[in-house]
Amino acid sequence: ARIGEVARKTKETDVKVSINLDGTGVCRSNTGIPFLDHMLDQIASHGLFDMHVMAKGDLHIDDHHTNEDIALALGTALLQALGDRKGISRFGDFTAPLDEALVHVVLDLSGRPFLAFDMDIPTERVGTYDTQLVEHFFQSLVNTSGMTLHIRKLSGKNSHHIIEACFKAFARALRKATEYDERRMGSIPSSKGVLSRA
């Protein structure tokens, strides 16, 4: 099984994350940030990953540290689960609509961390969630997973719809990238013969 498990504890947060890339879309999350729990559920459900995310953080200050550390741990768990990346498709591409919102995500499990985030989110908050934290979530995940990730909003007016379409498109693109390509016959999908962060 392609499973990654990470425990990350600092003075600001205590985070435990597990991900099974070959799951059925089961998500158990309790982060203390309801909107983020909702988005993590989108990753699991649409990626068909089994995810368990538990976090306790300094939410009396704000959501920043908890949001960041969950993404750092999730990226590290993803890195573990991918292993040597033999046989995977490597690239993923998906465009997800949610009513008036349309978001395009392209990613490469290249071992090279890079984020291009072209998302205009019209409001500062969705519920209590600071919408600036969406970009920070994906930057943190990219940094530890070694993923190249491009996110682009094509249309949308409702902040909730835009962000949810983003997470759904990310999940579907990641699912494509992590799935096995039978024609590869277990080989590493790189002309260099290696995919790593080194």
N, C-alpha and C positions, 0 to 999 in steps of 0.2 A: 504494500500500500504506500502511496505517496503522501506521507503525512509530515507536517512540521508542527513542532510544539515549542513555545517560547514563554518564559517567565521573565519579566523585566520589572525591577523594583528600584525606585529612586526615592529621594526625600519628597518628591511631588506626586508620584503615582505608584500604584502596584497593579501590574497588568499581566494577565495570563491569556494566551491566544493559542488555539490549535486550528489547523486547517487540513482537511483531507481532500485532495484534488479529484479523487475518484468517488465522491460522495453522491448524495441524492438531493442536496439542497436544504439540509436541515441546519438551522441556525439557532444557537442559544447565546444570547448576548445580554449582558447587564453592565452597562458602562456608566450609568448615572446621567447620561445625555440621551433623552428619548429620541430625538431626531436622528442622532448617529446610530442608535440601535436599529431604527427603521431603515437606514441606508445600508448597514451591515447585512440586514436581512435581504436586501436587494442583491447584494454581491453573492450571497449563498444561494438564494433561490434561482437567480438567472444564470449563475455560473455552474450550478449543480455541484457546489462545494459543500462539505459539512464543516461548519465553523462553530467554535466555542470561544467567546470573548467575554472575559470578566475583568472589570477595572474598578479601582477605587482611586480617586484623585482629589486634588485640591480645588474642587468645584466651587468652594466658597470664594475663591479668587475669580476664576472664570473657567471656561471649558478648554482653554488653549493647551495646557500641558497634557491633559487626559486625551484629547483628540490626537495630539502629536504622538504620544507614546503608544497609543493603540496602533496607529499606522506604522510606526517604526517596528513594533513587535509583529504585526501582520506581514510586513515586508520580509522580515527575517524568517518567519515561519514559512512563507512562500518560497524563499531561497532554499531552505532545508528540504521542503517537499519536492522541489524540482530536481534536486540532486545534480547529477552530471548532465541532465537535460537530453539524454539519449532518446531519440525517436519522436520527440515532440514536434508539433507543427511550427513552433517558435513565434510566428506572426499571428496577430489577431486584429480584426477590423469589424466594427459594428456601428450602425447608426440606429439610435433608439428614439422613437417618438413617445411623447406623453401629452395628449391633447395638442395644444398649440406649440409645445416645446419639441425641439429636435436637436439631438446632440450626437456628434460623430467622435468616436474613439478609435485610435489606431495604436497598437503597441507591439513591441519587439522584446522578447525575453533574451536580450543580447548580452547581458552582463554589464552593460554600460548605462549608468543612471542618468537620465535626462527627462525633464518635463517641459512640454510646451502647453500652456494653459491659456486658452483664448475663450474665456467665458465671462460674459457680462451678466451679472446677477443683479437684478434691479433693486432689491431691498437689502438692508443691512442685516436683517434677521428673518429666520423662519421659526416661528415660535420663540424659544429662547436661544436658538442656535445662531451664532454669528456666521454669516455666509462667507466671510473671509477665510474661515477655517476649512472650507472645501478644498481650496488650492493647497493649503498647508497640509491637509491630510494626504493628498496625492503626492506632494513633494516628499514628505516623510516616507511614504511607502516606496516611492521610486528610489530614494537614497539607500535603503537597506536591501531591497530586492534586486537592484541592478537592472532595472527595466527602463527601456525607452518608451515614453508615453506621450501621446499627443491627444489633447482633448479640445474640441472646438464646438461652440454653440452655433447652430445654423439658424435657429429661430427660437422664440419663446418670450413670454411676458410675465408668467407666474413663476416666482422664485422656487417654490416647492417643486413644481413640474420640471423646471430646468435642472435642478440638482438631482432629482430622482431619475430623470432621463440619463443624466451623466453617469450615475452609479450603475444603472441597468446596462447601458452601453459598455461600460468598463467590464462588468461581469461577463457579458457575452463575448467580448473581445478576448478576455483572459481565458475563458473556456475554450475558445478556438485555439489559442496559442498553446495551451497546456495539453490539448488532446493529442493522442498518438497519430502519427502519419504512417500508415502501414507500409507505404512504398519506401519509407526510410529504412525499414528493417532494423530498427534499433540504433541507427547511426546518429551521430551528433549533427544537427542541422546547421553546419557552418563549413565553409570552404577551408577554414583554418583548422578544423578538426577539434575545436574546443570552444565552449561557451562558459565563461567564468567572469567573476568580477576582477580577477587579477590581470 
